[in-house]
Amino acid sequence: MITVNNREIEFHQGMTLAEAIKESGEILDTMTIVFMDNNVFQHDKLHEKILEGFENIRLLKIVSGG
């Protein structure tokens, strides 16, 4: 199983990091930092990273204000 922000999602062979985030129902925008197993991933690399089935993915929304 893969977790995205503590929500378990079903893994399938060949799943990418981008697919896992989409299946979790999380919204990904330019103000979101993507961590997988304590490593930061750039948004343009999410479709390239193939998962193995036991990853822990965290999305951190950046909020700015004045």
PyMOL commands that set and color helices and strands:
alter all, ss='L'
color gray80, all
select helices_A, chain A and resi 17-24+43-45
alter helices_A, ss='H'
color red, helices_A
select strands_A, chain A and resi 2-4+7-9+32-36+39-41+56-61
alter strands_A, ss='S'
color yellow, strands_A
deselect
rebuild
show_as cartoon
